[in-house]
Amino acid sequence: MPTPAPPSSLGSIFITADNQYTLYVDSSKIGSGTNWQKTQAYNFKSDCTAPTQFAVELKDQGGPAAFIAEWNHCGETLHTDQGNSGSDNTAVNTWKCTYTKPTADPANGPLAWTAANWDESTGGWISAASMGKNGVKPWGKRPEISDEAKYIRIPAVNS
């Protein structure tokens, strides 16, 4: 019997964010956007035998801010707020956020926070919050992204 082919290391991602984002996969900048009303698509390559690190730098310009994404990689289709039901790394409680831009790591440079081995226990990283499923106001439906995906963001500061 032939051995099944391994899952492809090629992946694709659909993403949008209010207001601006820069997307990284395994520390490599994949793309950026400034129009939250448009979903953008990117392709990337990442080894399926090791964890893949997705990192998104967001910039808000007032009002509510969030991002939503869906990606296909290593034979799986995943999205923001996948929940704890799968083997993926996409549940809201696994997306970490910080209010301040991470400082450079002397050993790994300014983008160390985008690497799979980044220690998010330092620097005030907290779990992301869900803003609602794809279609929630004010952002509306992103047709390229699953209805089950959720907009996620950094939680509001308690005063």
N, C-alpha and C positions, 0 to 999 in steps of 0.2 A: 504494500500500500504506500503511495507517495506521501511524503511529509508535507503537511499544509504550509503554505507560504506564510512567513511572519507578517504581522500587520505593517502597513506602510509607515515610514517615518515622516512622510509628507503630511502636512495638516493644513487646514484652512480655518479662518476665524472671521466672524461677522461681529462688528462692535459699533456702538455709538455712545457718546457721553455728553453730558451737559456740564460745562461748555467746551472744554478742551481736554484732549488726552494724548498721551504717548504710550504706545503698546510695546512691551518687551516680551520675548520668549527666550528663556535660558540666557538672559543678559544681552541678547541682541535686539536692537531697536528694529521693530517690524514695520511700524507706521505711526502716523499721528493724524488727528482730525480736529477741526474747529467748528463743525456744523452739526449740532445735536439732532437736527431734523433729517440727517442723511446717515444711513447705515453704510459702513465701509467694509470691504472684504480684503483679506490679506492671506497669503500663503506663507508657510514656514516649514522648516525641517527640524525635527527633534527626535532623538533616539527613543525607541519604544521600550528599551530595556532599562531605562533610568527614569526617575521622576522628571516631569517637565514643569518648569517654573513659568507661570504667566504673571506678569506684573504690569500694572497700569498706573501711570502718573496722571492725576486729574488736576485741572485748574478751573475754579468756578468764577463767574463774573456777576454773582448776585442771584438771589432766588434759590429754589431747590436745586441740588446738584446730585447726579447719580450716573452710573453707567450700566449697560446691559450688553451681554455677549453670548455667543454660541460658537463652539468650535468642534471640528471633526479631526480626530487624531488617533492613531493606533487602533483603528477599528471601532472607536466609540464616538458618539455625538454627545457633547456635554454643554451645559450652559450655566450662567451665574445662578446661584442658589439651587444647585442640583439636589441638595439635601444630603442626608447621611446614608441613603439607601444603596449607593454604588461604591465602587472602589476608587472613584475619582477624588480629586482634591479641590472641589468647587463649591462646597457648601458655604453658605454665608459665614458660618463660624470659622471657616478656614481661610477666607479672604481677610487679610489684615490691613488696617489703615493707620495712618498717622497724620496729625495736623501739620507737622513740620517736615520739611524736606530732609531725608536722611543724610547724615554727614558721610563723607568718604571714609572707607575702610582702608587703613594704611597698607594692608596686605593685598587688597582686592580692588582698590580704586573707587571712584565715585558712584559706580553702578552696582556695587556689591549687593545692595538690597534687591536687585532683580535676579540674583543667582539662587539656585536650588538650595544651597547651603547657608543662606542668610538666616541669622538668628533674630527672629522678630521679637524675642523676649526683651531685647534692648531697644531703647529709643522711643518708648511710649506707644508701641503698636497695639491696637485694639481690634476686636472683631467688627466686621462690617454689619450694617443694618439693612434690612430689606425695605424698599419703598413700595413694593407691590409688583404684581405680575405684568408681563408685557401687555401694554395697552393702557396702563394706569395714567391718569392725568398728572402733570401737564404734558407728558412726553408722547403719549399715544402709542399705537401699535407699530412695531417694527416688523414688517411682513417677512423679512429674511431670517428672523429669529423666532424660535419656538414660543408658543403661547405660555408654556410653563416657566420660561426664563423670567427672572425678576430683576428689576432695577435695584442696584445696591449702592450704598454710599457709606461715608464715615458717619457714625452716630452724632446727633446734636450734642453740643456741649451743655452739661448741666450747670445752671447758674445758681 
